[in-house]
Amino acid sequence: MVVLVRDDVELASWPLLVGGGGDLAAVGRLARLQLAARRHGCSLRLRDACPQLLELLELVGLDAVVPAAGRLGGEVGGEVEGREQGGVEEVVVPDDPVP
């Protein structure tokens, strides 16, 4: 389950439909959803995620960006940790309006 939260309040949740325990396409979708959520002052968490998806998120370095619900201490503040580089990371969406 994907859980949308703001200030530790659950706003919505929905199933993440992945076949076979998750793949890079699911990881990409989660990363894009997290960016969109953060633009609106929210964040995503995973609830009851399969171990394969959690391992894949860890492998690509996004386990702190899209944390499991039991590990709510993700990188909300944007601090640079361990193997990460500082800087701004953003995905440009063609239909995204310019503020």
Residue pairs with C-beta under 8 A, 6 or more apart in sequence:
1 13
1 14
1 15
1 16
1 46
1 47
1 48
1 49
2 13
2 14
2 15
2 16
2 30
2 33
2 44
2 45
2 46
2 47
3 10
3 12
3 13
3 44
3 45
3 46
3 47
3 69
4 10
4 11
4 12
4 13
4 37
4 42
4 43
4 44
5 11
5 42
5 43
5 44
5 45
6 41
6 42
6 43
8 72
11 42
13 47
16 26
16 29
16 30
16 46
16 49
16 53
18 26
18 50
18 53
20 52
21 50
21 51
21 52
21 53
22 49
22 50
22 52
22 53
22 56
23 56
24 56
24 60
26 53
26 56
27 53
27 56
27 57
27 60
27 62
30 44
30 46
30 57
30 62
30 66
31 62
31 65
31 66
31 91
32 91
32 93
33 44
34 43
34 44
34 65
34 66
35 90
35 91
37 43
37 44
43 74
43 76
44 66
45 66
45 67
45 68
45 69
45 72
45 74
46 53
46 54
46 66
46 67
46 68
46 69
47 68
47 69
48 69
49 68
54 63
54 68
57 63
57 66
61 83
61 84
64 74
64 75
64 81
65 74
65 75
66 74
67 73
67 74
75 81
80 86
